[in-house]
Amino acid sequence: VSQSRYLMENYYQPLDIYIPDNQISNAFQYTMNVNAGYVTFRHKIKSFSYKVGARVEQTVVDFNVTTGLTNHFNYTNLFPSVHLLQEFSHNRKLTFRYSRRIDRPLLSEINPLQQYNDPFFLNKGNSNLLPEFTDSYDVTYTKSWKQSSVSGSIYHRNSTSTIQRIVQMQSNGVTETSYQNLNRATNTG
């Protein structure tokens, strides 16, 4: 359970006191539970070996804000992985790996409460933000000697529902930063 409280006070000079501003002050309570199960199988046949696995996760997210905003997410996902290794003569080997992973939004990216740290730069999260998923592939070739080795790799990553920071200039000149899920991103190298 995570909690975030924001207290805005205005200084009232005649009485030399600070008065809470209940229009802006608020609290955010966030709970996330992740239940997971794993299974892995590995085997070797002569110079070829493999490892396959799967992880199943159920994620339950609940939050509420003193303003009355609430949200609930309950999702289950499968995350497979494959690792193949072929060894060759003269200390050479070729590996292939695939995995799927999840990147959940950070609390600051979800927290819908407006942060008033600077009157010209406002920040707030997106309470409807979903996790980002990445499928990752790579192939590596390695040549080894007694005291050294050389490797070369290529990889490709495909991400969906990518979480991106969005900056918008309002008509009053104030810059507002928030977060959104965008379609996809790829990375190859």
FENSUL-V105728 format. One record per pair of residues at least 12 apart in sequence whose C-alpha atoms are under 10 Angstrom apart, sorted by the first residue. I is the first residue (numbers start at 1). J is the second residue. If there is no record, write none. Layout:
{{I,J} {I,J}}
This chain:
{{1,29} {1,30} {1,31} {1,32} {1,33} {1,62} {1,63} {2,28} {2,29} {2,30} {2,31} {2,32} {2,63} {2,107} {3,27} {3,28} {3,29} {3,30} {3,31} {3,63} {3,64} {3,65} {3,107} {3,111} {4,26} {4,27} {4,28} {4,29} {4,30} {4,65} {4,107} {4,108} {4,111} {4,113} {5,25} {5,26} {5,27} {5,28} {5,29} {5,65} {5,66} {5,113} {6,24} {6,25} {6,26} {6,27} {6,28} {6,113} {6,114} {6,115} {6,116} {7,20} {7,21} {7,22} {7,24} {7,25} {7,26} {7,27} {8,20} {8,21} {8,22} {8,23} {8,24} {8,25} {8,26} {8,115} {8,116} {8,117} {9,21} {9,22} {9,24} {9,25} {23,67} {24,67} {24,113} {24,114} {24,115} {24,116} {25,66} {25,67} {25,113} {25,114} {25,115} {26,65} {26,66} {26,67} {26,113} {26,114} {27,64} {27,65} {27,66} {27,67} {27,111} {27,113} {28,63} {28,64} {28,65} {28,66} {28,67} {28,69} {28,70} {28,107} {28,111} {28,112} {28,113} {29,62} {29,63} {29,64} {29,65} {29,66} {29,70} {29,111} {30,61} {30,62} {30,63} {30,64} {30,65} {30,70} {30,71} {30,107} {30,110} {30,111} {31,60} {31,61} {31,62} {31,63} {31,64} {31,72} {32,59} {32,60} {32,61} {32,62} {32,63} {32,72} {32,73} {32,74} {33,58} {33,59} {33,60} {33,61} {33,62} {33,74} {34,57} {34,58} {34,59} {34,60} {34,61} {34,74} {34,75} {34,76} {35,56} {35,57} {35,58} {35,59} {35,60} {35,76} {36,55} {36,56} {36,57} {36,58} {36,59} {36,76} {36,77} {36,78} {37,54} {37,55} {37,56} {37,57} {37,58} {37,78} {38,53} {38,54} {38,55} {38,56} {38,57} {38,79} {38,80} {39,52} {39,53} {39,54} {39,55} {39,56} {39,80} {40,52} {40,53} {40,54} {40,55} {40,80} {40,81} {40,82} {41,53} {41,54} {41,82} {42,82} {42,83} {42,84} {44,84} {44,85} {44,86} {45,86} {46,86} {46,87} {47,85} {47,86} {47,87} {47,88} {47,89} {47,93} {48,84} {48,85} {48,86} {48,87} {48,88} {48,93} {48,94} {48,95} {49,83} {49,84} {49,85} {49,86} {49,87} {49,95} {50,82} {50,83} {50,84} {50,85} {50,86} {50,95} {50,96} {50,97} {51,81} {51,82} {51,83} {51,84} {51,85} {51,97} {52,80} {52,81} {52,82} {52,83} {52,84} {52,97} {52,98} {52,99} {53,79} {53,80} {53,81} {53,82} {53,83} {53,99} {54,78} {54,79} {54,80} {54,81} {54,82} {54,99} {54,100} {55,77} {55,78} {55,79} {55,80} {55,81} {55,100} {55,101} {56,76} {56,77} {56,78} {56,79} {56,80} {57,75} {57,76} {57,77} {57,78} {57,79} {57,102} {58,74} {58,75} {58,76} {58,77} {58,78} {59,73} {59,74} {59,75} {59,76} {59,77} {59,104} {60,72} {60,73} {60,74} {60,75} {60,76} {61,73} {61,74} {61,75} {62,74} {63,110} {63,111} {63,127} {64,111} {64,112} {64,127} {65,111} {65,112} {65,113} {66,113} {67,113} {69,112} {69,127} {70,127} {71,127} {71,128} {72,127} {72,128} {73,128} {73,130} {77,101} {77,102} {77,133} {78,100} {78,101} {78,102} {79,99} {79,100} {79,101} {79,102} {79,133} {79,134} {79,135} {80,98} {80,99} {80,100} {80,101} {80,135} {81,97} {81,98} {81,99} {81,100} {81,101} {81,135} {81,136} {81,137} {82,96} {82,97} {82,98} {82,99} {82,100} {82,137} {83,95} {83,96} {83,97} {83,98} {83,99} {83,137} {83,138} {83,139} {84,96} {84,97} {84,98} {84,139} {85,97} {85,139} {85,140} {85,141} {86,141} {87,141} {87,142} {88,143} {90,143} {90,144} {90,145} {91,142} {91,143} {91,144} {91,145} {91,146} {91,149} {92,141} {92,142} {92,143} {92,144} {92,145} {92,149} {92,150} {92,151} {93,140} {93,141} {93,142} {93,143} {93,144} {93,151} {94,139} {94,140} {94,141} {94,142} {94,143} {94,151} {94,152} {94,153} {95,138} {95,139} {95,140} {95,141} {95,142} {95,153} {96,137} {96,138} {96,139} {96,140} {96,141} {96,153} {96,154} {96,155} {97,136} {97,137} {97,138} {97,139} {97,140} {97,155} {98,135} {98,136} {98,137} {98,138} {98,139} {98,155} {98,156} {98,157} {99,134} {99,135} {99,136} {99,137} {99,138} {99,157} {100,133} {100,134} {100,135} {100,136} {100,137} {100,157} {100,158} {100,159} {101,132} {101,133} {101,134} {101,135} {101,136} {101,159} {102,131} {102,132} {102,133} {102,134} {102,135} {102,159} {102,160} {103,130} {103,131} {103,132} {103,133} {103,134} {103,159} {103,162} {103,163} {104,129} {104,130} {104,131} {104,132} {104,133} {104,163} {105,125} {105,126} {105,127} {105,129} {105,130} {105,131} {105,132} {105,162} {105,163} {105,179} {105,181} {106,125} {106,129} {106,131} {106,163} {107,125} {107,126} {107,127} {108,123} {108,124} {108,125} {108,126} {108,178} {108,179} {109,123} {109,124} {109,125} {109,126} {109,127} {109,128} {109,129} {109,163} {109,164} {109,165} {109,178} {109,179} {109,180} {110,124} {110,125} {110,126} {110,127} {110,128} {110,129} {110,130} {110,178} {110,179} {110,180} {111,123} {111,124} {111,125} {111,126} {111,127} {111,128} {111,129} {111,178} {112,124} {112,125} {112,126} {112,127} {112,128} {112,178} {113,125} {113,126} {113,127} {114,176} {114,177} {114,178} {115,176} {115,177} {118,174} {118,175} {119,174} {119,175} {120,169} {120,170} {120,172} {120,173} {120,174} {120,175} {120,176} {121,167} {121,168} {121,169} {121,173} {121,174} {121,175} {121,176} {121,177} {122,167} {122,168} {122,174} {122,175} {122,176} {122,177} {122,178} {123,167} {123,175} {123,176} {123,177} {123,178} {123,179} {124,176} {124,177} {124,178} {124,179} {125,165} {125,177} {125,178} {125,179} {125,180} {126,178} {126,179} {126,180} {126,181} {127,179} {127,180} {128,179} {128,180} {128,181} {129,161} {129,162} {129,163} {129,179} {129,180} {129,181} {130,161} {130,162} {130,163} {130,180} {130,181} {131,160} {131,161} {131,162} {131,163} {131,181} {132,159} {132,160} {132,161} {132,162} {132,163} {132,181} {132,182} {132,183} {132,184} {133,158} {133,159} {133,160} {133,161} {133,162} {133,163} {133,184} {134,157} {134,158} {134,159} {134,160} {134,161} {134,162} {134,184} {134,185} {134,186} {135,156} {135,157} {135,158} {135,159} {135,160} {135,186} {136,155} {136,156} {136,157} {136,158} {136,159} {136,186} {136,187} {136,188} {137,154} {137,155} {137,156} {137,157} {137,158} {137,188} {138,153} {138,154} {138,155} {138,156} {138,157} {138,188} {138,189} {139,152} {139,153} {139,154} {139,155} {139,156} {140,152} {140,153} {140,154} {140,155} {141,153} {141,154} {153,189} {154,188} {154,189} {155,187} {155,188} {155,189} {156,186} {156,187} {156,188} {156,189} {157,185} {157,186} {157,187} {157,188} {157,189} {158,184} {158,185} {158,186} {158,187} {158,188} {159,182} {159,183} {159,184} {159,185} {159,186} {159,187} {160,181} {160,182} {160,183} {160,184} {160,185} {160,186} {161,180} {161,181} {161,182} {161,183} {161,184} {161,185} {162,180} {162,181} {162,182} {162,183} {162,184} {162,185} {163,179} {163,180} {163,181} {163,182} {163,183} {163,184} {163,185} {164,178} {164,179} {164,180} {164,181} {164,182} {165,177} {165,178} {165,179} {165,180} {165,181} {165,182} {166,178} {166,179} {166,180} {166,181} {167,179}}
